[in-house]
Amino acid sequence: LLSIAMSHYKCAVDHKNMATELPLLRVCGSASENPHMRAFWASTISFFLAFFGWFALTPVVLEVATSIGICENQLFPPEKFPNRPAYLSYKDLNSGLTYCSHGVRMKGGQAVDCEVPTKLDDPSDLSELNVDLYRPEALAECVCTPGTTCRSVISKANIASVAGTILLRIALGTLLERFGPVNVQCSLMVFGAFWVAMSAAINSSWTYIFFRFCIGLVGAAFVTNQFWCSLMFAPNVIGTANATAAGWGNTGGGATQIFMISVLFKPMVDAGLTEDAAWRASMAFPAMMMISCAIMMKCLCWNMPTGKHYDPRITGKTQSPSMWDYWEVLKDFRVVVMIFQYSACFGCELAMNNQLATHFRTYFQLAASDASYLAGSFGMMNLFARSTGGILSDLSYKYFGFPGRIWAQFLCLTMESVFLFAFGNIDNSKPWYLALALLVGFSLFVQMAEGTSYGMVPFMNREQLAVVSALVGAGGNVGAVITGYFFYDLIEDELLPFRVHAGYVLFWALLSPCYYWPDKGGMFRGPVEQSPQKSPESAESVASSATE
């Protein structure tokens, strides 16, 4: 009877009706026949659109800054304020012209003005002196370098965009158990779409920060993405399924960098719209896509393999969900370590999604379209990188048991820190393609580490899977806030924040030996052998129960 009951599924399933394979192109069948792949693609596409909308403003941030008048040369016109620090050190990389014709005059290690030439044809001719000293034409249309009001506003908005999601991601652990992944994800899509559309009304610094905060809440869709897949797929493929769904969803952060500029903003400007009108009109597209996704998800998907409605007892939990569950989970130091290791990989990705477009436009002085392609390449690596991490975790588990998953996590985080440090040493005197090469390697290991992280999460606490998923997911945003404020906001330098960030990643990687379970083992020790009479559940059965 069991085999007959299971035979109607389009995917091969185990005795708990969880898919034991991940056939990406097997999308046929009704909701009852193919709930697994419908959930996979719905969670992937919805998370992709969540990321797309979340970072839709970052590739056009300098245009937004110009619209609201916060560029340094708007606040302090160089004709009236010629010796602003942001101007004195400025150099046009394309023409080779510097703002200061004869160099910068330093005092106490600080730039105070442009250097006065030692010889003038007529020293009393002040007009000749002024012409020689300053070159306002060398400045960019929007000067937004470190230390300016413009860069400060952008940094605060970047922090706001990832900070609000922390509490919502944590709360989703309980909300998912009460309302199920379909209802939660649909609600997030509609909420996010509203604020993305409303962002066209940004008209000041505070509204820009406020809208980025509200839009950032949609980033909590990641928790649903991982939880939903964990309900649908068995332990032998859960690492690959989670990593692929999240990785392809994260690709939205790279796609939006390219799409918003090359497909929406630039064609609109070429068609005759002003840059101000073009970036505002562009916000309508991600909003409409998010609404469409919510409607289709609600109509076409099930919460669980066996039914449309969610029952929390499927995870083995016998008590009603409560906020006390979070405290119980956080008492486990291994969960805390995982939270901060995820802050070092996913938090790093969020930070880069916010930073890279601006970095390439202001520091390397690339055109908006060129900068968007370089910044987008970081996120587009998710097409395969995060899945590769999940596959690596599953293969390591297959051949080395649970310690293999821990080693995969450690190695990916360590290599991430190495490439990030190298990227932070590429100054604008070097060709941009060298920075791109290191960025690709850096991105590869960032996203692989995200995959190896969620290759471990389903094994950590079988009864509190939703809460663990929520807390670890929130850890990514915690990392983005920590690095965004302490590294990229407080440090007024173009490259040093990247190198300091690399140290943060390495620190948490070195705590991997803290992972140890008697029934699973750790980095340097295998599981404790148990007598047949008292043999606990295997690691695989633990994961199976956790993801039922």
Salt bridges, closest charged atoms under 4 A:
GLU21 OE2 - ARG26 NH1 2.66
GLU63 OE2 - ARG361 NH2 2.81
GLU72 OE2 - ARG84 NE 2.97
ASP113 OD2 - ARG105 NH2 3.71
GLU177 OE1 - LYS317 NZ 3.02
ASP270 OD2 - LYS266 NZ 3.57
ASP276 OD1 - ARG280 NE 3.11
ASP311 OD2 - ARG313 NH2 2.78
ASP325 OD2 - LYS317 NZ 2.62
GLU328 OE1 - LYS331 NZ 3.29
ASP332 OD1 - ARG334 NE 2.87
ASP394 OD1 - ARG405 NH1 3.13
ASP427 OD2 - LYS430 NZ 3.62
GLU450 OE1 - ARG386 NH1 2.93
GLU494 OE2 - ARG151 NH2 3.82
GLU494 OE1 - HIS359 ND1 3.80
ASP519 OD2 - LYS520 NZ 3.53
GLU537 OE1 - ARG462 NH1 2.08
GLU548 OE1 - LYS16 NZ 3.70
